[in-house]
Amino acid sequence: MAKKSKSALKALRQNIVRREHNREQRAKLRTGLKAIRNAIDAKDATEARAKLTVTQSLVDKMAARGIIHRNTASRYKSRLTAHVAAIK
């Protein structure tokens, strides 16, 4: 195998760090979504409303950082809001 250039090795190191950071961020997003979905499934309106604002903020942050697409973020927020509103 040919020797890689210094810039290619640096790019590889940067890619590894970024990939791990993005994985952590996606895991944080999935955990937040799971928490609010559990509250919705339990029909706990007060807990779901409290988690809704936190989750929407988290979704917005992930969209701003490029972890998820902005349309995906909008879809998540819209559907979660509708589910929370449907809890009686």
HELIX and SHEET records of a PDB file:
HELIX    1   1 LYS A    6  ASP A   41  1                                  36    
HELIX    2   2 ALA A   45  ARG A   65  1                                  21    
HELIX    3   3 ARG A   70  ALA A   86  1                                  17    
END                                                                             
